[in-house]
Amino acid sequence: TVTLVKDLTYKDILVIDRSIILDGNNKTLTSTAGRAINVSGTLTVTIKNLIINCSGERGINLIGGPSIVTIEKCNIKAANYAVNLANSASGAEATIKECEITGCNSVNVGAANSKVIIQDSVINSIDNVTYEGYAAIALNKDGANTEITATNTEINISGSSCADTVKARNDTETGKISIGSDSDIKIDTEEKTVRFDLKANKVFVFDRETEERIYFDLKGE
């Protein structure tokens, strides 16, 4: 076990390349790197009691092998993927419990044949970027046969461009996302939001309950 005794500021990626328990001891890791922590290889890793503030794209990033990672009682903030399972982490198992996770695609999974369990946590998706397709929990097209399960978890969606942001997005044919009925979804905008699709020259109503777009033709010139 490695225990932090003071707050740390890093401009480079902190790489975990051996099995370890990292006890943050409620200290803060402030990172200006593109990834705050890379878990790299086939490892068994526990990260607990750690606050991560990352101005770069990713907070905790799993790469390079099917690691078994437990993230417990952490508060993780990143510009986009607060917790990320990259394609190269195929076969990984990640458990997130009693954490607060904040990003755009806050929990982002591209690893195939993997399992992600989210328990008793808060997932915040803050979208201030004019881009469609963000989700609090995202399973990308390369994540075939991966299962993500969230129970007793609060999902909050907010931001100036959050009208199309959804609680979960599954881009696979064989993967699965399950959000338990004991979880709470909170969105800071109306349930139905009018938006313009300029490329299609149409206007649509985005229904958050069904996560569907209802299109209408634009009238006039």
C-alpha atoms as an extended CHARMM CRD file, in Angstrom:
* protein
*
       221  EXT
         1         1  THR       CA              0.0000000000        0.0000000000        0.0000000000  PROA      1               0.0000000000
         2         2  VAL       CA              1.2010000000        3.4750000000       -0.9290000000  PROA      2               0.0000000000
         3         3  THR       CA             -0.3590000000        6.2680000000        1.1390000000  PROA      3               0.0000000000
         4         4  LEU       CA             -0.1790000000        9.9290000000        0.1840000000  PROA      4               0.0000000000
         5         5  VAL       CA              0.8870000000       12.2580000000        2.9810000000  PROA      5               0.0000000000
         6         6  LYS       CA              0.4030000000       15.5500000000        1.1330000000  PROA      6               0.0000000000
         7         7  ASP       CA             -1.3080000000       17.0750000000       -1.8930000000  PROA      7               0.0000000000
         8         8  LEU       CA              0.5000000000       16.5840000000       -5.2130000000  PROA      8               0.0000000000
         9         9  THR       CA              0.6690000000       18.6130000000       -8.4170000000  PROA      9               0.0000000000
        10        10  TYR       CA              1.7970000000       16.8220000000      -11.5910000000  PROA      10              0.0000000000
        11        11  LYS       CA              2.3960000000       18.0850000000      -15.1240000000  PROA      11              0.0000000000
        12        12  ASP       CA              3.1980000000       14.5710000000      -16.3770000000  PROA      12              0.0000000000
        13        13  ILE       CA              1.1090000000       11.3900000000      -16.3590000000  PROA      13              0.0000000000
        14        14  LEU       CA              1.3200000000        9.3630000000      -13.1550000000  PROA      14              0.0000000000
        15        15  VAL       CA              1.8160000000        5.7780000000      -14.3910000000  PROA      15              0.0000000000
        16        16  ILE       CA              0.7940000000        2.7530000000      -12.3210000000  PROA      16              0.0000000000
        17        17  ASP       CA              2.4980000000       -0.2660000000      -13.8880000000  PROA      17              0.0000000000
        18        18  ARG       CA              2.4100000000       -2.7710000000      -11.0210000000  PROA      18              0.0000000000
        19        19  SER       CA             -0.2940000000       -4.1440000000       -8.7540000000  PROA      19              0.0000000000
        20        20  ILE       CA             -0.7860000000       -1.7410000000       -5.8800000000  PROA      20              0.0000000000
        21        21  ILE       CA             -3.1950000000       -0.1810000000       -3.3900000000  PROA      21              0.0000000000
        22        22  LEU       CA             -2.9980000000        3.6040000000       -3.6570000000  PROA      22              0.0000000000
        23        23  ASP       CA             -4.5680000000        5.2580000000       -0.6170000000  PROA      23              0.0000000000
        24        24  GLY       CA             -4.9830000000        8.9360000000       -1.3090000000  PROA      24              0.0000000000
        25        25  ASN       CA             -5.6070000000        9.6230000000        2.3760000000  PROA      25              0.0000000000
        26        26  ASN       CA             -8.1120000000       12.3000000000        1.2500000000  PROA      26              0.0000000000
        27        27  LYS       CA             -5.3130000000       14.2770000000       -0.3990000000  PROA      27              0.0000000000
        28        28  THR       CA             -5.6170000000       15.9910000000       -3.8050000000  PROA      28              0.0000000000
        29        29  LEU       CA             -3.7710000000       15.1170000000       -7.0080000000  PROA      29              0.0000000000
        30        30  THR       CA             -3.8520000000       18.1260000000       -9.3210000000  PROA      30              0.0000000000
        31        31  SER       CA             -2.8320000000       17.2480000000      -12.8770000000  PROA      31              0.0000000000
        32        32  THR       CA             -2.2690000000       19.3540000000      -15.9750000000  PROA      32              0.0000000000
        33        33  ALA       CA             -1.3950000000       16.3030000000      -18.0840000000  PROA      33              0.0000000000
        34        34  GLY       CA             -3.6690000000       14.8020000000      -20.7070000000  PROA      34              0.0000000000
        35        35  ARG       CA             -4.2450000000       11.9050000000      -18.2980000000  PROA      35              0.0000000000
        36        36  ALA       CA             -3.8920000000       12.1910000000      -14.5550000000  PROA      36              0.0000000000
        37        37  ILE       CA             -3.2760000000        8.4620000000      -13.9390000000  PROA      37              0.0000000000
        38        38  ASN       CA             -2.5740000000        5.6630000000      -16.4140000000  PROA      38              0.0000000000
        39        39  VAL       CA             -3.1300000000        2.1250000000      -15.1280000000  PROA      39              0.0000000000
        40        40  SER       CA             -1.0070000000        0.2130000000      -17.6180000000  PROA      40              0.0000000000
        41        41  GLY       CA             -0.7740000000       -3.5590000000      -17.9670000000  PROA      41              0.0000000000
        42        42  THR       CA             -2.3980000000       -6.6680000000      -16.5080000000  PROA      42              0.0000000000
        43        43  LEU       CA             -2.6510000000       -5.5890000000      -12.8970000000  PROA      43              0.0000000000
        44        44  THR       CA             -4.7810000000       -5.6140000000       -9.7650000000  PROA      44              0.0000000000
        45        45  VAL       CA             -5.0780000000       -2.0400000000       -8.5330000000  PROA      45              0.0000000000
        46        46  THR       CA             -7.1150000000       -0.2550000000       -5.8700000000  PROA      46              0.0000000000
        47        47  ILE       CA             -7.3050000000        3.5440000000       -5.8200000000  PROA      47              0.0000000000
        48        48  LYS       CA             -9.1500000000        4.9320000000       -2.8200000000  PROA      48              0.0000000000
        49        49  ASN       CA             -9.7080000000        8.1010000000       -0.7970000000  PROA      49              0.0000000000
        50        50  LEU       CA             -8.1930000000       10.2680000000       -3.5380000000  PROA      50              0.0000000000
        51        51  ILE       CA             -9.2950000000       13.6010000000       -4.9930000000  PROA      51              0.0000000000
        52        52  ILE       CA             -8.2390000000       14.0770000000       -8.6270000000  PROA      52              0.0000000000
        53        53  ASN       CA             -8.5260000000       17.4330000000      -10.3740000000  PROA      53              0.0000000000
        54        54  CYS       CA             -7.3490000000       17.0330000000      -13.9760000000  PROA      54              0.0000000000
        55        55  SER       CA             -7.4740000000       19.9100000000      -16.4360000000  PROA      55              0.0000000000
        56        56  GLY       CA             -6.6070000000       17.4340000000      -19.2050000000  PROA      56              0.0000000000
        57        57  GLU       CA             -8.9230000000       15.0460000000      -21.0080000000  PROA      57              0.0000000000
        58        58  ARG       CA             -8.7990000000       11.9730000000      -18.7400000000  PROA      58              0.0000000000
        59        59  GLY       CA             -8.6620000000       11.2930000000      -15.0220000000  PROA      59              0.0000000000
        60        60  ILE       CA             -8.0580000000        7.5690000000      -14.4140000000  PROA      60              0.0000000000
        61        61  ASN       CA             -7.1850000000        5.8370000000      -17.6900000000  PROA      61              0.0000000000
        62        62  LEU       CA             -6.9440000000        2.0430000000      -18.0810000000  PROA      62              0.0000000000
        63        63  ILE       CA             -4.6990000000        0.8870000000      -20.9290000000  PROA      63              0.0000000000
        64        64  GLY       CA             -2.5350000000       -1.9780000000      -22.1150000000  PROA      64              0.0000000000
        65        65  GLY       CA             -4.1910000000       -5.0200000000      -20.6000000000  PROA      65              0.0000000000
        66        66  PRO       CA             -7.0990000000       -6.5580000000      -18.6780000000  PROA      66              0.0000000000
        67        67  SER       CA             -6.4920000000       -4.9990000000      -15.2730000000  PROA      67              0.0000000000
        68        68  ILE       CA             -8.8010000000       -5.4620000000      -12.2910000000  PROA      68              0.0000000000
        69        69  VAL       CA             -9.2840000000       -1.9850000000      -10.8550000000  PROA      69              0.0000000000
        70        70  THR       CA            -11.2930000000       -0.8070000000       -7.8620000000  PROA      70              0.0000000000
        71        71  ILE       CA            -11.9180000000        2.9280000000       -7.4520000000  PROA      71              0.0000000000
        72        72  GLU       CA            -13.3660000000        3.6280000000       -4.0310000000  PROA      72              0.0000000000
        73        73  LYS       CA            -14.3510000000        6.8240000000       -2.2150000000  PROA      73              0.0000000000
        74        74  CYS       CA            -12.6800000000        9.0530000000       -4.7990000000  PROA      74              0.0000000000
        75        75  ASN       CA            -13.6920000000       12.4120000000       -6.2550000000  PROA      75              0.0000000000
        76        76  ILE       CA            -12.4740000000       12.5950000000       -9.8610000000  PROA      76              0.0000000000
        77        77  LYS       CA            -12.8170000000       15.5500000000      -12.2080000000  PROA      77              0.0000000000
        78        78  ALA       CA            -11.4980000000       15.7240000000      -15.7770000000  PROA      78              0.0000000000
        79        79  ALA       CA            -12.2420000000       17.7650000000      -18.8710000000  PROA      79              0.0000000000
        80        80  ASN       CA            -13.8370000000       14.8210000000      -20.6830000000  PROA      80              0.0000000000
        81        81  TYR       CA            -13.3500000000       11.1860000000      -19.5790000000  PROA      81              0.0000000000
        82        82  ALA       CA            -13.0500000000       11.1340000000      -15.7910000000  PROA      82              0.0000000000
        83        83  VAL       CA            -12.7680000000        7.3290000000      -15.8300000000  PROA      83              0.0000000000
        84        84  ASN       CA            -11.7760000000        5.7360000000      -19.1420000000  PROA      84              0.0000000000
        85        85  LEU       CA            -11.2670000000        2.1400000000      -20.2430000000  PROA      85              0.0000000000
        86        86  ALA       CA             -9.3210000000        2.4320000000      -23.4890000000  PROA      86              0.0000000000
        87        87  ASN       CA             -9.5610000000       -0.0700000000      -26.3490000000  PROA      87              0.0000000000
        88        88  SER       CA             -6.2850000000       -1.6780000000      -25.2790000000  PROA      88              0.0000000000
        89        89  ALA       CA             -7.7400000000       -2.5480000000      -21.8570000000  PROA      89              0.0000000000
        90        90  SER       CA             -9.9020000000       -5.3350000000      -23.3400000000  PROA      90              0.0000000000
        91        91  GLY       CA            -11.0240000000       -7.8020000000      -20.6840000000  PROA      91              0.0000000000
        92        92  ALA       CA            -10.6850000000       -5.3140000000      -17.8350000000  PROA      92              0.0000000000
        93        93  GLU       CA            -12.8730000000       -5.2570000000      -14.7440000000  PROA      93              0.0000000000
        94        94  ALA       CA            -13.5200000000       -1.9190000000      -13.0620000000  PROA      94              0.0000000000
        95        95  THR       CA            -15.5470000000       -1.2820000000       -9.9210000000  PROA      95              0.0000000000
        96        96  ILE       CA            -16.4450000000        2.2830000000       -8.9880000000  PROA      96              0.0000000000
        97        97  LYS       CA            -18.0300000000        2.6420000000       -5.5710000000  PROA      97              0.0000000000
        98        98  GLU       CA            -18.8770000000        5.5670000000       -3.3330000000  PROA      98              0.0000000000
        99        99  CYS       CA            -17.2670000000        7.9830000000       -5.7900000000  PROA      99              0.0000000000
       100       100  GLU       CA            -18.1430000000       11.2890000000       -7.4140000000  PROA      100             0.0000000000
       101       101  ILE       CA            -17.1320000000       11.3220000000      -11.0840000000  PROA      101             0.0000000000
       102       102  THR       CA            -17.3040000000       14.5140000000      -13.1640000000  PROA      102             0.0000000000
       103       103  GLY       CA            -16.5930000000       15.0150000000      -16.8780000000  PROA      103             0.0000000000
       104       104  CYS       CA            -18.4590000000       15.0970000000      -20.2040000000  PROA      104             0.0000000000
       105       105  ASN       CA            -18.4320000000       11.3860000000      -21.0790000000  PROA      105             0.0000000000
       106       106  SER       CA            -17.7940000000       10.9070000000      -17.3900000000  PROA      106             0.0000000000
       107       107  VAL       CA            -17.4250000000        7.1140000000      -17.4730000000  PROA      107             0.0000000000
       108       108  ASN       CA            -16.2040000000        6.2010000000      -20.9540000000  PROA      108             0.0000000000
       109       109  VAL       CA            -15.5960000000        2.6220000000      -22.0920000000  PROA      109             0.0000000000
       110       110  GLY       CA            -13.9960000000        1.4990000000      -25.3540000000  PROA      110             0.0000000000
       111       111  ALA       CA            -12.6350000000       -1.8120000000      -24.0500000000  PROA      111             0.0000000000
       112       112  ALA       CA            -14.2520000000       -5.0180000000      -25.3300000000  PROA      112             0.0000000000
       113       113  ASN       CA            -15.1490000000       -8.0440000000      -23.1960000000  PROA      113             0.0000000000
       114       114  SER       CA            -15.0070000000       -5.9630000000      -20.0460000000  PROA      114             0.0000000000
       115       115  LYS       CA            -17.1400000000       -5.3420000000      -16.9920000000  PROA      115             0.0000000000
       116       116  VAL       CA            -17.8030000000       -2.0600000000      -15.2100000000  PROA      116             0.0000000000
       117       117  ILE       CA            -19.7730000000       -1.9050000000      -11.9650000000  PROA      117             0.0000000000
       118       118  ILE       CA            -20.8260000000        1.4810000000      -10.5560000000  PROA      118             0.0000000000
       119       119  GLN       CA            -22.2410000000        1.4490000000       -7.0380000000  PROA      119             0.0000000000
       120       120  ASP       CA            -23.4520000000        4.1170000000       -4.6110000000  PROA      120             0.0000000000
       121       121  SER       CA            -21.8570000000        6.9050000000       -6.6330000000  PROA      121             0.0000000000
       122       122  VAL       CA            -22.5920000000       10.2690000000       -8.2640000000  PROA      122             0.0000000000
       123       123  ILE       CA            -21.8950000000       10.7180000000      -11.9890000000  PROA      123             0.0000000000
       124       124  ASN       CA            -21.8800000000       14.3060000000      -13.2560000000  PROA      124             0.0000000000
       125       125  SER       CA            -21.8960000000       15.0420000000      -16.9870000000  PROA      125             0.0000000000
       126       126  ILE       CA            -21.1870000000       18.7280000000      -17.5660000000  PROA      126             0.0000000000
       127       127  ASP       CA            -21.4200000000       19.6080000000      -21.2550000000  PROA      127             0.0000000000
       128       128  ASN       CA            -20.4110000000       23.1370000000      -22.2130000000  PROA      128             0.0000000000
       129       129  VAL       CA            -19.1570000000       22.0840000000      -25.6600000000  PROA      129             0.0000000000
       130       130  THR       CA            -21.1920000000       22.4490000000      -28.8450000000  PROA      130             0.0000000000
       131       131  TYR       CA            -21.0200000000       18.7980000000      -29.8220000000  PROA      131             0.0000000000
       132       132  GLU       CA            -23.7040000000       16.1210000000      -29.9230000000  PROA      132             0.0000000000
       133       133  GLY       CA            -23.2470000000       12.6500000000      -28.5230000000  PROA      133             0.0000000000
       134       134  TYR       CA            -22.0570000000       13.0700000000      -24.9410000000  PROA      134             0.0000000000
       135       135  ALA       CA            -23.3510000000       10.7700000000      -22.2110000000  PROA      135             0.0000000000
       136       136  ALA       CA            -22.7670000000       10.4290000000      -18.4810000000  PROA      136             0.0000000000
       137       137  ILE       CA            -21.9770000000        6.7500000000      -19.1410000000  PROA      137             0.0000000000
       138       138  ALA       CA            -20.7300000000        5.8920000000      -22.6390000000  PROA      138             0.0000000000
       139       139  LEU       CA            -20.0340000000        2.4780000000      -24.2010000000  PROA      139             0.0000000000
       140       140  ASN       CA            -18.2470000000        3.0580000000      -27.4820000000  PROA      140             0.0000000000
       141       141  LYS       CA            -18.4610000000        0.9770000000      -30.6430000000  PROA      141             0.0000000000
       142       142  ASP       CA            -15.2630000000       -0.9570000000      -29.8950000000  PROA      142             0.0000000000
       143       143  GLY       CA            -16.6210000000       -2.1590000000      -26.5520000000  PROA      143             0.0000000000
       144       144  ALA       CA            -18.2110000000       -5.3700000000      -27.8510000000  PROA      144             0.0000000000
       145       145  ASN       CA            -19.5420000000       -7.7850000000      -25.2140000000  PROA      145             0.0000000000
       146       146  THR       CA            -18.8690000000       -5.2980000000      -22.4260000000  PROA      146             0.0000000000
       147       147  GLU       CA            -21.3730000000       -4.8520000000      -19.6010000000  PROA      147             0.0000000000
       148       148  ILE       CA            -21.8150000000       -1.6850000000      -17.5350000000  PROA      148             0.0000000000
       149       149  THR       CA            -24.0790000000       -1.7720000000      -14.4850000000  PROA      149             0.0000000000
       150       150  ALA       CA            -24.9760000000        1.1840000000      -12.2570000000  PROA      150             0.0000000000
       151       151  THR       CA            -26.9080000000        0.7630000000       -9.0090000000  PROA      151             0.0000000000
       152       152  ASN       CA            -27.9440000000        3.2850000000       -6.3640000000  PROA      152             0.0000000000
       153       153  THR       CA            -26.1890000000        5.9510000000       -8.4000000000  PROA      153             0.0000000000
       154       154  GLU       CA            -27.1600000000        9.5620000000       -9.0140000000  PROA      154             0.0000000000
       155       155  ILE       CA            -26.6250000000       10.8270000000      -12.5740000000  PROA      155             0.0000000000
       156       156  ASN       CA            -26.6150000000       14.5980000000      -13.0690000000  PROA      156             0.0000000000
       157       157  ILE       CA            -26.5880000000       16.2370000000      -16.5090000000  PROA      157             0.0000000000
       158       158  SER       CA            -25.9210000000       19.9530000000      -16.8520000000  PROA      158             0.0000000000
       159       159  GLY       CA            -24.1160000000       22.5750000000      -18.9190000000  PROA      159             0.0000000000
       160       160  SER       CA            -24.8530000000       25.1310000000      -21.5940000000  PROA      160             0.0000000000
       161       161  SER       CA            -24.8740000000       22.5080000000      -24.4060000000  PROA      161             0.0000000000
       162       162  CYS       CA            -26.4450000000       19.6000000000      -22.5490000000  PROA      162             0.0000000000
       163       163  ALA       CA            -29.7410000000       19.4250000000      -24.4590000000  PROA      163             0.0000000000
       164       164  ASP       CA            -28.6590000000       16.2460000000      -26.2960000000  PROA      164             0.0000000000
       165       165  THR       CA            -26.5820000000       14.7560000000      -23.5070000000  PROA      165             0.0000000000
       166       166  VAL       CA            -28.0530000000       11.4670000000      -22.2990000000  PROA      166             0.0000000000
       167       167  LYS       CA            -27.6520000000        9.4020000000      -19.1680000000  PROA      167             0.0000000000
       168       168  ALA       CA            -26.1850000000        6.4770000000      -21.1190000000  PROA      168             0.0000000000
       169       169  ARG       CA            -25.1400000000        5.7420000000      -24.6950000000  PROA      169             0.0000000000
       170       170  ASN       CA            -24.4340000000        2.2940000000      -26.1030000000  PROA      170             0.0000000000
       171       171  ASP       CA            -22.8390000000        2.2480000000      -29.5670000000  PROA      171             0.0000000000
       172       172  THR       CA            -22.3600000000       -1.5390000000      -29.6190000000  PROA      172             0.0000000000
       173       173  GLU       CA            -24.5670000000       -4.3750000000      -30.8210000000  PROA      173             0.0000000000
       174       174  THR       CA            -23.4330000000       -6.8600000000      -28.1660000000  PROA      174             0.0000000000
       175       175  GLY       CA            -22.6060000000       -4.6710000000      -25.1650000000  PROA      175             0.0000000000
       176       176  LYS       CA            -25.0550000000       -3.7490000000      -22.4280000000  PROA      176             0.0000000000
       177       177  ILE       CA            -25.6850000000       -0.8400000000      -20.0530000000  PROA      177             0.0000000000
       178       178  SER       CA            -28.0270000000       -1.3760000000      -17.1100000000  PROA      178             0.0000000000
       179       179  ILE       CA            -29.0580000000        1.4410000000      -14.7730000000  PROA      179             0.0000000000
       180       180  GLY       CA            -30.9190000000        0.1960000000      -11.7240000000  PROA      180             0.0000000000
       181       181  SER       CA            -34.3040000000        1.5480000000      -10.7240000000  PROA      181             0.0000000000
       182       182  ASP       CA            -32.7020000000        2.6540000000       -7.4490000000  PROA      182             0.0000000000
       183       183  SER       CA            -30.6470000000        5.2290000000       -9.3690000000  PROA      183             0.0000000000
       184       184  ASP       CA            -31.7090000000        8.8690000000       -9.7280000000  PROA      184             0.0000000000
       185       185  ILE       CA            -31.4480000000       10.8520000000      -12.9850000000  PROA      185             0.0000000000
       186       186  LYS       CA            -31.3910000000       14.6490000000      -12.7140000000  PROA      186             0.0000000000
       187       187  ILE       CA            -31.3320000000       16.9990000000      -15.6980000000  PROA      187             0.0000000000
       188       188  ASP       CA            -31.2050000000       20.7500000000      -15.3630000000  PROA      188             0.0000000000
       189       189  THR       CA            -33.2670000000       21.5160000000      -18.4910000000  PROA      189             0.0000000000
       190       190  GLU       CA            -36.8070000000       20.8040000000      -19.6620000000  PROA      190             0.0000000000
       191       191  GLU       CA            -37.7340000000       17.2100000000      -20.4670000000  PROA      191             0.0000000000
       192       192  LYS       CA            -38.3050000000       18.1970000000      -24.0790000000  PROA      192             0.0000000000
       193       193  THR       CA            -35.9840000000       20.6730000000      -25.7230000000  PROA      193             0.0000000000
       194       194  VAL       CA            -36.2470000000       22.2300000000      -29.1650000000  PROA      194             0.0000000000
       195       195  ARG       CA            -33.0490000000       22.1770000000      -31.1820000000  PROA      195             0.0000000000
       196       196  PHE       CA            -31.9870000000       22.9680000000      -34.7460000000  PROA      196             0.0000000000
       197       197  ASP       CA            -30.1030000000       20.5640000000      -37.0110000000  PROA      197             0.0000000000
       198       198  LEU       CA            -28.6590000000       22.9680000000      -39.5420000000  PROA      198             0.0000000000
       199       199  LYS       CA            -27.0430000000       20.2860000000      -41.6910000000  PROA      199             0.0000000000
       200       200  ALA       CA            -30.3540000000       18.5140000000      -42.1840000000  PROA      200             0.0000000000
       201       201  ASN       CA            -32.2250000000       21.8330000000      -42.4340000000  PROA      201             0.0000000000
       202       202  LYS       CA            -34.6790000000       20.5470000000      -39.8490000000  PROA      202             0.0000000000
       203       203  VAL       CA            -35.7900000000       21.3280000000      -36.3440000000  PROA      203             0.0000000000
       204       204  PHE       CA            -36.3060000000       18.5950000000      -33.7980000000  PROA      204             0.0000000000
       205       205  VAL       CA            -37.6710000000       18.1070000000      -30.3240000000  PROA      205             0.0000000000
       206       206  PHE       CA            -35.3850000000       16.0140000000      -28.1350000000  PROA      206             0.0000000000
       207       207  ASP       CA            -37.3940000000       13.9310000000      -25.6870000000  PROA      207             0.0000000000
       208       208  ARG       CA            -35.2120000000       13.0630000000      -22.6980000000  PROA      208             0.0000000000
       209       209  GLU       CA            -37.5710000000       10.3970000000      -21.4300000000  PROA      209             0.0000000000
       210       210  THR       CA            -37.3040000000        8.3110000000      -24.5920000000  PROA      210             0.0000000000
       211       211  GLU       CA            -34.0050000000        9.8290000000      -25.7710000000  PROA      211             0.0000000000
       212       212  GLU       CA            -35.5040000000       10.2710000000      -29.2380000000  PROA      212             0.0000000000
       213       213  ARG       CA            -35.5220000000       13.1270000000      -31.7200000000  PROA      213             0.0000000000
       214       214  ILE       CA            -38.7790000000       14.1070000000      -33.3630000000  PROA      214             0.0000000000
       215       215  TYR       CA            -37.9740000000       15.9770000000      -36.5790000000  PROA      215             0.0000000000
       216       216  PHE       CA            -39.9730000000       18.6370000000      -38.3570000000  PROA      216             0.0000000000
       217       217  ASP       CA            -39.2420000000       20.3030000000      -41.6840000000  PROA      217             0.0000000000
       218       218  LEU       CA            -38.2930000000       23.9670000000      -41.5530000000  PROA      218             0.0000000000
       219       219  LYS       CA            -40.8280000000       26.1180000000      -43.3210000000  PROA      219             0.0000000000
       220       220  GLY       CA            -40.0870000000       29.1210000000      -45.4620000000  PROA      220             0.0000000000
       221       221  GLU       CA            -36.8840000000       30.0730000000      -47.2040000000  PROA      221             0.0000000000
